[in-house]
């Protein structure tokens, strides 16, 4: 049989693409560190051959700023240089930690070259990205710090110091309808007691009391009562949380605003009553009083609205030197008669919530430096406002916020802290805290231009909050107008910076000035975060530290040697302490790297957190106890709950606080809790046993 063979041409069939070999010099590193240049040298990729033009690409590389990018170098080469690995796109954007932040973050990288004839080749390698510092470096550093603290005080058991925790779930900054109930607040207190804590710190929502919100007032009352039933003391520290309630309450004094006249005749000031904060019950309005007729009789008309344009809706009345009732408890009296012209008028502002303000119509734009502007001047809230906020009588309560809160502190050992981080409070209401500038004069009854020491659209020398400002315009009137029960202690708390480490216009620190100008009966508090040995050395001291060492020992020494009457203060406490956050270090100028707790690489609620700081409690508490500290309160008390195996795992957000609450409800506690309980038992405090907290498990 004869076979038929088809004729064909090689040109009619596709040719197999050839493989291009890529050589690399120097070899690309297999590790990278966040915010550190990936390679000091330029990495060059060379194709063995190219038909026509070489096209280069890179895939699978870590996110970078600058990015991992290939630069063609014709005819057959390409380079990679200047790349910097980011931890992840979300972290680089500053929106929080990565969804997966464990080390190393592994990237399979491929460089590919393709020529015009579709020949191609690839070069692949793996890059393991580590944080800066790495977890191992961070762990070693922190454990070294805590070991040094232990070494400072020796291995002997120190006198027992009370430990406590912050009831974060009730804090105005973190309250949420998801878990806003007495039952869920109580499980946090139970978790604190189970760890051996004997103190509960609560930051009451002052707006809750100003506005007579019965539901939240009941929750605070129930939480305090429950802590007392467990044998725990309570420390209340009301704070200014950007609420519209307290702004300008003392600007410049309680009462109706100063009349602003538009008179053409010989006008004297009107007498406005009542001048106390207990009288006015209306909403924020501008009242207008205008002369209607002259001669016999002389009359005036009045009105009120939010714009100050209503001068007649309230009707006509005879001008009199006796008070004439308008409404909402507000009356006016004229100093005399016969000296007015028709059309003479006065406007004045009254504020809401039973509290009257001398300021123009409030804008209440706090936290962003908002100012209240009106016809009688420009104002910003100040220290005296905080005094009035805590001490003015609220008509609905028939009492002041301070007196209501003091009524809840019924156990010996309870503490009331009306000043906590004074510069932080001032910044929240938009005040200045620059060293070297100060508002020293008494602010009660200040003229509009200098209401509460604040003036203009930015803090100046007369608008700057300083240590003297707090003593003159808060502590002095507070101490003389508030009656503190004998079972309750009053305290104030200073933050590390700028209140312990920065010299002020006084030539001293906030801490030193407060210590010298407060009586010995006031217990002095500190906040302690991000501890490092440097805080105990002369280099960290403000001015000359003397023999007491660094900033913390220096500050404690001030508290133990100076008070307004001479001698030591009766007690020293730490209101907030916490572990150092593992945050990224940026070693490249010009790059913006998040470096705060909210952007921690792995947050305090991480299941790997306990491996970071095994000596955290032992070191910190031993160090503080060695200086005679009476108590220390942990701010991030959610770490007592079983860890959160999800990201982001920073404790101070709704998701994580919700997870912590659920674990506490199930009595699932953390290794942190177990460690603290062990220390407390060694100190002789009985922690809640399994007989009273059944089913507790450690995670």
C-alpha positions as CSV (number, residue, x, y, z in Angstrom):
1,X,0.0,0.0,0.0
2,X,1.3,3.4,-0.9
3,X,1.2,6.1,1.8
4,X,0.3,9.6,0.9
5,X,2.5,12.2,2.6
6,X,1.3,15.7,3.0
7,X,3.7,18.4,2.1
8,X,4.2,21.2,4.7
9,X,6.5,24.1,5.5
10,X,8.2,24.7,8.8
11,X,7.0,28.3,8.6
12,X,3.4,27.1,8.9
13,X,3.9,25.7,12.5
14,X,4.5,27.7,15.7
15,X,7.9,27.4,17.1
16,X,8.3,26.6,20.8
17,X,9.2,29.7,22.8
18,X,12.7,29.6,24.2
19,X,13.4,30.0,27.9
20,X,15.4,33.0,28.9
21,X,17.8,32.5,31.8
22,X,18.0,35.4,34.4
23,X,21.1,36.0,36.4
24,X,21.1,38.3,39.5
25,X,23.9,40.3,41.1
26,X,24.1,40.7,44.0
27,X,21.6,38.0,45.2
28,X,18.4,39.7,46.5
29,X,18.1,39.5,50.3
30,X,15.6,37.0,51.6
31,X,14.7,39.2,54.6
32,X,13.4,42.8,54.9
33,X,12.6,45.1,57.8
34,X,9.7,47.4,57.8
35,X,10.7,51.1,57.0
36,X,14.3,50.1,56.4
37,X,15.8,50.1,52.9
38,X,15.5,46.6,51.4
39,X,19.0,46.5,49.9
40,X,21.9,48.9,50.3
41,X,23.1,47.8,46.8
42,X,21.4,48.1,43.4
43,X,20.2,44.6,42.4
44,X,20.7,43.9,38.7
45,X,18.8,41.3,36.8
46,X,20.4,40.2,33.4
47,X,18.6,38.2,30.7
48,X,20.7,35.6,28.9
49,X,19.3,36.8,25.6
50,X,16.5,38.9,24.2
51,X,15.0,38.9,20.7
52,X,13.9,42.4,20.2
53,X,12.9,44.4,23.2
54,X,13.0,43.0,26.8
55,X,9.9,43.8,28.9
56,X,10.4,43.4,32.7
57,X,7.8,43.0,35.5
58,X,7.8,42.1,39.2
59,X,4.9,40.4,41.1
60,X,4.2,39.3,44.6
61,X,6.5,41.8,46.3
62,X,5.7,43.4,49.6
63,X,3.9,46.7,49.6
64,X,6.5,49.4,49.7
65,X,7.1,53.1,50.0
66,X,9.1,53.5,47.7
67,X,7.6,50.5,46.0
68,X,9.4,47.4,44.7
69,X,9.7,48.3,41.1
70,X,11.9,47.1,38.2
71,X,13.7,49.7,36.1
72,X,14.6,48.5,32.5
73,X,18.3,48.9,31.5
74,X,18.3,48.1,27.8
75,X,19.2,46.0,26.1
76,X,19.0,43.0,28.4
77,X,19.1,44.2,32.1
78,X,16.8,45.7,34.7
79,X,17.5,46.9,38.3
80,X,15.7,47.0,41.6
81,X,16.9,49.7,44.0
82,X,15.5,52.0,46.7
83,X,12.6,49.8,47.8
84,X,11.3,50.0,51.3
85,X,9.0,47.3,52.7
86,X,5.8,48.4,54.5
87,X,4.2,46.1,57.1
88,X,1.0,46.1,55.1
89,X,-1.1,48.5,53.1
90,X,-3.5,49.3,56.1
91,X,-0.6,49.9,58.5
92,X,1.2,52.2,56.0
93,X,-2.0,54.1,55.6
94,X,-2.2,54.7,59.3
95,X,-5.6,53.1,59.7
96,X,-4.5,50.5,62.2
97,X,-2.6,47.2,62.5
98,X,-2.5,44.6,59.7
99,X,-5.2,42.0,59.5
100,X,-2.3,39.5,59.9
101,X,0.6,40.8,61.7
102,X,2.6,37.8,62.7
103,X,6.3,37.5,61.8
104,X,7.6,36.9,59.3
105,X,5.2,38.2,56.7
106,X,6.1,35.9,53.7
107,X,6.1,37.2,50.1
108,X,6.8,35.0,47.1
109,X,8.4,37.4,44.6
110,X,8.9,36.8,40.9
111,X,10.7,38.9,38.4
112,X,9.8,38.1,34.8
113,X,11.3,39.1,31.4
114,X,9.6,38.7,28.1
115,X,11.0,39.6,24.7
116,X,9.3,40.6,21.4
117,X,9.4,36.9,20.2
118,X,7.5,35.8,23.4
119,X,10.5,34.2,24.9
120,X,10.4,34.5,28.6
121,X,12.2,33.7,31.8
122,X,11.6,34.1,35.6
123,X,13.6,34.5,38.7
124,X,11.8,33.7,42.0
125,X,12.7,34.1,45.6
126,X,11.0,34.6,49.0
127,X,11.2,37.7,51.1
128,X,10.4,37.3,54.9
129,X,9.4,40.8,56.2
130,X,10.0,41.6,59.9
131,X,8.7,44.5,61.9
132,X,11.0,47.2,63.1
133,X,11.8,46.3,65.9
134,X,11.3,42.6,65.4
135,X,9.1,40.8,67.9
136,X,12.2,39.1,69.3
137,X,14.0,42.5,69.7
138,X,10.9,44.1,71.3
139,X,10.5,41.2,73.7
140,X,14.1,41.2,74.7
141,X,14.1,44.9,75.3
142,X,11.0,44.9,77.3
143,X,12.0,41.9,79.4
144,X,15.3,43.6,80.0
145,X,13.6,46.7,81.3
146,X,11.4,44.8,83.6
147,X,14.3,42.7,84.8
148,X,16.2,45.9,85.6
149,X,13.3,47.1,87.6
150,X,13.4,43.9,89.7
151,X,17.2,44.4,90.1
152,X,16.7,47.9,91.3
153,X,14.6,46.8,94.2
154,X,16.2,43.3,94.8
155,X,14.5,40.0,95.2
156,X,13.0,40.7,98.6
157,X,9.2,40.8,98.8
158,X,8.1,44.4,99.0
159,X,5.4,45.8,101.2
160,X,2.0,45.0,99.8
161,X,0.7,47.6,97.3
162,X,-3.0,47.7,96.3
163,X,-3.5,47.0,92.6
164,X,-6.5,48.1,90.6
165,X,-8.0,48.3,87.1
166,X,-9.8,50.9,85.0
167,X,-13.5,50.1,84.2
168,X,-12.8,50.8,80.5
169,X,-16.3,49.6,79.5
170,X,-17.8,52.6,81.5
171,X,-15.4,55.2,80.2
172,X,-17.2,57.9,78.1
173,X,-14.7,57.5,75.3
174,X,-15.5,53.8,74.9
175,X,-19.1,53.3,76.0
176,X,-21.2,51.6,73.4
177,X,-24.8,50.5,73.3
178,X,-23.6,47.0,72.4
179,X,-22.4,46.4,76.0
180,X,-23.8,49.3,77.9
181,X,-25.5,47.6,80.8
182,X,-25.0,47.1,84.5
183,X,-24.7,43.3,84.1
184,X,-21.8,43.7,81.6
185,X,-20.0,46.4,83.7
186,X,-20.2,44.1,86.7
187,X,-18.4,41.2,84.9
188,X,-15.4,43.5,84.5
189,X,-15.3,44.3,88.2
190,X,-15.6,40.6,88.9
191,X,-12.6,39.9,86.6
192,X,-10.6,42.5,88.4
193,X,-11.3,40.9,91.8
194,X,-10.5,37.5,90.4
195,X,-7.0,38.7,89.5
196,X,-6.5,40.1,93.0
197,X,-7.1,43.7,92.2
198,X,-8.7,45.6,95.2
199,X,-9.3,49.0,93.5
200,X,-11.7,49.9,90.7
201,X,-11.0,53.1,88.8
202,X,-14.1,54.7,87.1
203,X,-14.1,57.8,84.9
204,X,-17.7,59.0,85.2
205,X,-19.5,60.5,82.3
206,X,-20.1,64.0,83.6
207,X,-22.6,64.8,80.9
208,X,-24.7,61.9,82.2
209,X,-25.1,63.8,85.5
210,X,-25.4,67.3,84.0
211,X,-28.2,66.1,81.8
212,X,-29.8,64.0,84.5
213,X,-29.6,60.8,82.4
214,X,-31.2,58.3,84.9
215,X,-30.1,55.1,83.1
216,X,-26.4,55.8,83.1
217,X,-26.4,57.3,86.6
218,X,-28.0,54.1,87.8
219,X,-25.2,52.0,86.1
220,X,-22.5,54.0,87.7
221,X,-24.2,53.7,91.1
222,X,-24.7,50.0,90.7
223,X,-21.1,49.4,89.6
224,X,-19.7,51.2,92.6
225,X,-22.1,49.4,94.9
226,X,-21.0,46.0,93.5
227,X,-17.3,46.8,93.9
228,X,-18.0,47.7,97.5
229,X,-19.7,44.4,98.1
230,X,-16.6,42.6,96.9
231,X,-14.5,44.5,99.5
232,X,-13.0,46.8,96.8
233,X,-12.5,50.5,97.1
234,X,-13.5,52.9,94.3
235,X,-11.7,55.8,92.8
236,X,-13.7,58.3,90.7
237,X,-11.9,60.6,88.2
238,X,-14.4,62.7,86.3
239,X,-12.9,64.0,83.1
240,X,-13.6,66.5,80.3
241,X,-14.5,64.5,77.3
242,X,-15.3,67.1,74.6
243,X,-18.8,67.3,75.9
244,X,-20.8,70.4,75.1
245,X,-22.2,70.3,78.7
246,X,-19.4,71.9,80.6
247,X,-18.0,74.4,78.2
248,X,-18.0,78.0,79.3
249,X,-19.9,77.4,82.5
250,X,-17.6,79.7,84.3
251,X,-17.1,82.3,81.6
252,X,-16.6,84.7,83.4
253,X,-19.0,83.8,86.2
254,X,-22.1,81.8,86.9
255,X,-25.1,83.9,85.8
256,X,-26.5,85.7,82.9
257,X,-24.1,87.2,80.4
258,X,-23.0,90.8,80.8
259,X,-25.5,93.2,79.1
260,X,-24.2,94.6,75.8
261,X,-25.9,97.9,75.2
262,X,-26.7,99.8,72.1
263,X,-27.8,102.9,73.9
264,X,-27.8,106.4,72.6
265,X,-28.6,108.0,75.9
266,X,-26.8,107.8,79.3
267,X,-27.0,104.1,79.9
268,X,-26.0,102.3,83.1
269,X,-25.8,98.6,83.4
270,X,-28.9,96.5,84.0
271,X,-29.1,94.3,87.1
272,X,-29.7,90.8,85.9
273,X,-31.0,88.2,88.4
274,X,-30.6,85.5,89.4
275,X,-26.8,85.5,89.2
276,X,-26.4,82.0,90.5
277,X,-26.5,78.9,88.3
278,X,-29.5,77.6,90.0
279,X,-32.1,79.9,88.6
280,X,-32.3,79.9,84.8
281,X,-34.2,76.9,83.4
282,X,-34.5,77.7,79.7
283,X,-32.6,76.7,76.6
284,X,-29.8,78.7,75.2
285,X,-31.2,82.1,74.1
286,X,-30.2,85.7,73.7
287,X,-32.5,88.0,75.7
288,X,-33.1,91.5,74.4
289,X,-34.4,94.4,76.6
290,X,-35.4,97.7,74.7
291,X,-36.7,101.0,76.0
292,X,-40.2,101.4,74.5
293,X,-41.5,104.8,75.9
294,X,-39.9,107.7,77.9
295,X,-41.5,110.3,80.1
296,X,-44.3,109.1,82.2
297,X,-44.5,106.2,82.3
298,X,-41.1,104.9,81.1
299,X,-41.5,101.4,79.7
300,X,-39.5,98.6,78.2
301,X,-40.3,95.6,76.1
302,X,-38.3,92.4,75.8
303,X,-38.0,89.1,73.9
304,X,-35.7,86.2,73.4
305,X,-34.5,83.9,70.6
306,X,-31.3,82.3,69.5
307,X,-30.3,85.2,67.3
308,X,-31.0,88.1,69.7
309,X,-33.3,89.8,67.2
310,X,-36.5,89.4,69.3
311,X,-37.0,92.5,71.5
312,X,-40.8,92.6,71.8
313,X,-42.5,89.3,72.1
314,X,-42.4,89.3,75.9
315,X,-44.6,92.3,76.2
316,X,-44.3,95.8,77.7
317,X,-43.4,96.6,81.3
318,X,-42.7,99.6,83.5
319,X,-39.1,100.5,84.0
320,X,-38.3,99.9,87.7
321,X,-35.4,99.6,90.1
322,X,-37.1,96.5,91.4
323,X,-36.7,93.2,89.6
324,X,-39.2,92.6,86.8
325,X,-39.7,88.9,86.0
326,X,-39.2,87.9,82.4
327,X,-39.4,84.1,82.2
328,X,-37.5,81.0,83.1
329,X,-36.5,82.5,86.5
330,X,-34.8,85.5,84.8
331,X,-35.5,89.1,86.1
332,X,-34.1,92.6,85.2
333,X,-33.9,95.7,87.2
334,X,-33.0,99.2,86.0
335,X,-30.6,101.3,88.1
336,X,-32.7,104.4,87.7
337,X,-35.2,106.2,85.5
338,X,-35.3,109.3,83.3
339,X,-32.1,108.9,81.5
340,X,-33.1,106.7,78.6
341,X,-33.9,107.2,74.9
342,X,-36.5,105.3,73.0
343,X,-34.8,102.4,71.3
344,X,-32.0,102.0,73.8
345,X,-31.4,98.2,74.1
346,X,-29.4,95.5,75.8
347,X,-28.8,92.0,74.8
348,X,-27.5,89.2,77.1
349,X,-27.1,85.4,76.8
350,X,-28.5,82.7,79.0
351,X,-27.3,79.1,78.8
352,X,-29.0,75.7,79.0
353,X,-29.1,72.9,81.5
354,X,-29.9,75.3,84.4
355,X,-26.5,76.9,83.9
356,X,-26.1,80.5,82.8
357,X,-23.0,81.7,81.0
358,X,-21.5,85.1,80.5
359,X,-20.3,84.0,77.1
360,X,-21.9,84.7,73.8
361,X,-24.0,82.0,72.2
362,X,-21.9,78.8,72.7
363,X,-20.7,76.9,69.6
364,X,-19.6,74.0,71.8
365,X,-17.0,72.9,69.2
366,X,-14.7,71.3,71.7
367,X,-11.8,69.1,71.0
368,X,-11.0,71.0,67.8
369,X,-10.2,74.3,69.4
370,X,-13.6,75.8,68.8
371,X,-14.3,79.2,70.1
372,X,-17.5,81.0,71.0
373,X,-17.9,84.2,69.1
374,X,-20.5,86.9,69.6
375,X,-21.0,90.6,69.9
376,X,-19.4,90.8,73.4
377,X,-16.1,89.1,72.6
378,X,-14.4,85.9,71.7
379,X,-14.2,83.2,74.4
380,X,-12.7,79.8,74.9
381,X,-13.4,77.5,77.8
382,X,-10.9,77.3,80.6
383,X,-9.9,76.0,84.0
384,X,-12.6,77.9,85.8
385,X,-15.2,76.2,83.6
386,X,-14.1,72.8,84.9
387,X,-14.6,74.1,88.5
388,X,-18.1,75.3,87.7
389,X,-18.9,72.1,85.8
390,X,-18.1,70.0,88.9
391,X,-19.6,72.4,91.6
392,X,-22.6,74.2,90.1
393,X,-25.9,73.0,91.3
394,X,-27.9,71.1,88.6
395,X,-31.6,72.0,89.1
396,X,-32.8,68.5,88.1
397,X,-30.5,66.9,90.6
398,X,-30.8,69.5,93.3
399,X,-27.1,69.1,93.8
400,X,-23.7,69.4,92.1
401,X,-21.9,66.7,90.1
402,X,-19.2,66.5,92.7
403,X,-21.6,66.1,95.6
404,X,-23.6,63.4,93.8
405,X,-20.4,61.5,93.1
406,X,-19.1,61.9,96.6
407,X,-22.4,60.5,97.9
408,X,-21.5,57.2,96.1
409,X,-18.1,56.9,97.8
410,X,-19.1,55.3,101.1
411,X,-16.1,53.1,101.9
412,X,-13.0,54.1,103.7
413,X,-10.3,54.1,101.0
414,X,-12.5,55.6,98.3
415,X,-10.8,58.4,96.4
416,X,-12.1,61.3,94.4
417,X,-9.7,62.7,91.7
418,X,-11.0,66.0,90.2
419,X,-7.7,66.8,88.4
420,X,-6.3,64.2,86.1
421,X,-3.6,65.0,83.5
422,X,-4.2,68.8,83.6
423,X,-2.5,69.5,80.3
424,X,-4.6,66.8,78.6
425,X,-7.8,68.3,79.9
426,X,-6.8,71.8,78.7
427,X,-6.0,70.4,75.3
428,X,-9.4,68.7,75.1
429,X,-11.1,72.0,75.5
430,X,-8.7,73.8,73.1
431,X,-6.5,75.6,75.6
432,X,-2.8,76.1,75.2
433,X,-0.3,74.3,77.4
434,X,3.0,75.8,76.1
435,X,5.8,76.1,78.7
436,X,6.6,79.6,79.6
437,X,3.2,81.2,79.0
438,X,0.6,81.5,81.8
439,X,-2.7,82.9,82.8
440,X,-2.1,83.8,86.5
441,X,-4.9,86.2,87.4
442,X,-8.1,85.2,89.1
443,X,-10.6,84.5,86.4
444,X,-13.9,84.7,88.3
445,X,-15.6,87.8,87.0
446,X,-13.0,88.4,84.3
447,X,-13.8,90.9,81.6
448,X,-15.1,89.4,78.3
449,X,-11.8,89.9,76.5
450,X,-10.0,87.6,78.9
451,X,-12.7,85.2,79.9
452,X,-11.1,82.4,81.9
453,X,-7.7,83.5,80.8
454,X,-8.4,82.6,77.2
455,X,-8.5,85.2,74.5
456,X,-8.6,85.5,70.7
457,X,-8.6,82.6,68.2
458,X,-5.4,81.0,69.6
459,X,-3.9,80.6,73.0
460,X,-1.4,83.3,73.9
461,X,0.3,84.3,77.2
462,X,-3.2,85.2,78.5
463,X,-4.8,82.1,76.9
464,X,-2.4,79.5,78.1
465,X,-3.2,77.0,80.9
466,X,-0.4,76.6,83.4
467,X,0.2,75.2,86.9
468,X,-0.8,78.5,88.6
469,X,-4.0,78.6,86.5
470,X,-5.1,75.3,88.0
471,X,-4.2,76.2,91.6
472,X,-5.8,79.7,91.4
473,X,-8.9,79.0,89.3
474,X,-9.7,75.4,90.2
475,X,-8.2,74.1,93.4
476,X,-8.5,77.2,95.6
477,X,-12.3,77.6,95.0
478,X,-12.9,73.9,94.9
479,X,-11.2,73.2,98.2
480,X,-13.2,76.0,100.0
481,X,-16.6,75.2,98.4
482,X,-16.7,71.4,98.5
483,X,-17.2,69.4,101.7
484,X,-15.3,66.1,101.4
485,X,-16.5,63.2,103.7
486,X,-13.9,62.1,106.2
487,X,-13.9,58.6,104.7
488,X,-13.0,59.9,101.2
489,X,-9.5,60.9,100.0
490,X,-8.9,63.6,97.4
491,X,-6.1,63.1,94.8
492,X,-4.7,64.7,91.7
493,X,-2.8,62.9,88.9
494,X,0.1,64.1,86.7
495,X,1.1,62.6,83.4
496,X,4.8,61.9,82.5
497,X,5.0,64.5,79.7
498,X,4.8,67.5,79.9
499,X,3.8,67.4,83.5
500,X,6.7,65.6,85.1
501,X,9.5,66.2,82.6
502,X,9.1,69.8,81.4
503,X,9.8,73.0,83.2
504,X,7.0,75.6,83.2
505,X,6.8,79.3,83.6
506,X,7.1,78.7,87.4
507,X,10.6,77.4,86.9
508,X,9.3,74.0,88.1
509,X,7.3,71.1,86.6
510,X,3.6,70.8,87.0
511,X,4.3,68.0,89.5
512,X,6.6,70.0,91.6
513,X,4.4,73.1,91.6
514,X,1.3,71.1,92.5
515,X,3.2,69.2,95.2
516,X,4.3,72.5,96.8
517,X,0.9,74.2,96.6
518,X,-1.5,71.4,97.6
519,X,-2.0,70.4,101.2
520,X,-0.5,67.2,102.5
521,X,-4.0,65.6,102.7
522,X,-4.2,65.6,98.9
523,X,-2.7,62.3,97.6
524,X,-0.4,62.7,94.6
525,X,-0.8,60.5,91.6
526,X,1.2,59.7,88.5
527,X,0.6,58.0,85.1
528,X,3.2,55.5,84.0
529,X,3.5,54.2,80.5
530,X,6.3,53.0,78.2
531,X,8.7,52.6,81.1
532,X,12.4,52.5,80.3
533,X,15.5,52.7,82.5
534,X,16.1,56.2,81.0
535,X,13.3,57.5,83.2
536,X,15.3,56.8,86.2
537,X,18.5,58.5,85.1
538,X,19.6,62.1,85.4
539,X,19.3,62.6,81.6
540,X,15.5,62.4,81.9
541,X,15.3,64.9,84.7
542,X,13.8,68.4,84.4
543,X,16.5,70.8,85.5
544,X,18.6,69.4,88.3
545,X,17.3,66.2,89.7
546,X,19.7,65.9,92.7
547,X,20.2,62.6,94.5
548,X,16.8,61.3,93.7
549,X,17.7,60.0,90.2
550,X,15.5,60.3,87.1
551,X,12.1,61.7,86.4
552,X,9.9,59.2,88.4
553,X,12.1,59.1,91.5
554,X,12.5,62.9,91.3
555,X,8.8,63.4,91.1
556,X,8.1,60.9,94.0
557,X,10.8,62.7,96.0
558,X,8.9,66.0,95.5
559,X,5.7,64.3,96.7
560,X,7.4,62.9,99.7
561,X,9.1,66.1,100.8
562,X,7.0,69.1,99.8
563,X,3.4,70.2,100.4
564,X,1.7,73.6,101.0
565,X,2.0,73.2,104.7
566,X,5.4,71.5,104.6
567,X,6.3,67.8,104.8
568,X,5.2,64.9,102.8
569,X,1.9,64.2,101.1
570,X,-0.1,61.5,102.8
571,X,-0.1,59.2,99.9
572,X,1.3,58.5,96.4
573,X,-0.5,56.4,93.8
574,X,-0.3,55.5,90.1
575,X,-3.6,56.1,88.4
576,X,-2.7,54.5,85.1
577,X,0.0,52.1,84.1
578,X,0.3,49.8,81.2
579,X,2.6,47.7,79.0
580,X,4.6,49.3,76.3
581,X,2.9,49.0,72.9
582,X,4.9,47.2,70.2
583,X,4.9,50.0,67.6
584,X,6.9,50.4,64.5
585,X,10.1,52.5,64.4
586,X,10.7,54.6,61.3
587,X,14.3,54.9,60.4
588,X,13.8,56.8,57.1
589,X,13.4,60.5,57.1
590,X,10.3,61.7,55.4
591,X,8.2,58.6,55.8
592,X,5.2,58.7,58.1
593,X,5.0,55.6,60.3
594,X,2.2,55.2,62.8
595,X,3.6,55.0,66.3
596,X,0.7,54.9,68.7
597,X,-1.3,52.4,70.7
598,X,-4.1,52.5,68.1
599,X,-1.6,51.5,65.4
600,X,0.3,48.9,67.5
601,X,1.7,46.0,65.4
602,X,0.1,43.5,67.8
603,X,-2.1,45.1,70.4
604,X,-2.5,44.5,74.1
605,X,-5.3,42.0,73.6
606,X,-3.3,39.7,71.3
607,X,-3.0,36.1,72.2
608,X,0.7,36.4,71.8
609,X,0.9,39.4,74.1
610,X,1.7,37.4,77.3
611,X,4.8,36.0,75.6
612,X,6.1,39.6,75.2
613,X,6.2,40.7,78.8
614,X,6.4,37.8,81.3
615,X,8.0,40.1,83.8
616,X,5.6,43.0,83.3
617,X,3.7,42.8,86.5
618,X,6.5,41.6,88.7
619,X,8.9,44.3,87.5
620,X,6.5,47.2,87.4
621,X,4.7,46.5,90.7
622,X,8.0,45.7,92.6
623,X,9.5,49.0,91.3
624,X,6.5,51.1,92.4
625,X,6.2,49.4,95.7
626,X,9.8,50.0,96.5
627,X,9.1,53.8,96.4
628,X,6.2,53.5,98.9
629,X,3.5,53.8,96.3
630,X,0.2,52.9,97.9
631,X,-1.7,51.7,94.8
632,X,-1.4,51.3,91.1
633,X,-4.2,51.1,88.6
634,X,-3.9,49.3,85.2
635,X,-5.5,51.4,82.5
636,X,-6.0,48.6,79.9
637,X,-7.8,46.2,82.2
638,X,-9.2,44.3,79.3
639,X,-6.0,42.3,79.3
640,X,-7.4,40.4,82.2
641,X,-9.8,38.7,79.8
642,X,-8.9,35.7,77.6
643,X,-7.1,37.0,74.6
644,X,-8.6,37.9,71.2
645,X,-7.4,35.7,68.4
646,X,-8.5,38.2,65.7
647,X,-7.0,41.4,64.4
648,X,-6.9,44.3,64.9
649,X,-6.4,43.3,68.5
650,X,-5.9,46.6,70.3
651,X,-8.1,46.7,73.3
652,X,-9.5,50.2,73.0
653,X,-12.1,49.7,70.4
654,X,-15.7,48.5,70.3
655,X,-14.9,45.1,68.8
656,X,-12.1,44.2,71.3
657,X,-13.9,45.5,74.3
658,X,-16.9,43.4,73.2
659,X,-14.7,40.3,72.9
660,X,-13.2,41.0,76.3
661,X,-16.6,41.4,77.9
662,X,-17.8,38.1,76.4
663,X,-14.7,36.3,77.8
664,X,-15.1,37.9,81.2
665,X,-18.8,36.9,81.2
666,X,-17.7,33.3,80.7
667,X,-15.0,33.7,83.3
668,X,-12.3,33.0,80.8
669,X,-9.3,35.0,82.0
670,X,-5.8,35.6,80.7
671,X,-2.4,34.5,81.8
672,X,-1.9,38.2,82.8
673,X,-4.7,37.7,85.2
674,X,-3.1,34.6,86.6
675,X,0.3,36.3,86.9
676,X,-1.2,39.2,88.8
677,X,-3.2,36.9,91.1
678,X,0.0,35.0,92.0
679,X,1.7,38.3,93.0
680,X,-1.3,39.4,95.0
681,X,-1.4,36.1,96.9
682,X,2.3,36.5,97.6
683,X,1.5,39.9,99.0
684,X,-1.2,38.3,101.2
685,X,-4.3,39.4,99.4
686,X,-6.9,36.7,98.9
687,X,-8.1,36.7,95.3
688,X,-11.5,35.4,94.4
689,X,-11.2,31.7,94.5
690,X,-12.9,29.1,92.3
691,X,-15.4,28.6,95.0
692,X,-16.8,32.1,94.3
693,X,-15.9,32.4,90.6
694,X,-16.7,28.9,89.4
695,X,-15.6,27.7,86.0
696,X,-12.8,30.2,85.5
697,X,-10.3,29.2,82.9
698,X,-7.0,30.7,81.9
699,X,-6.2,31.4,78.3
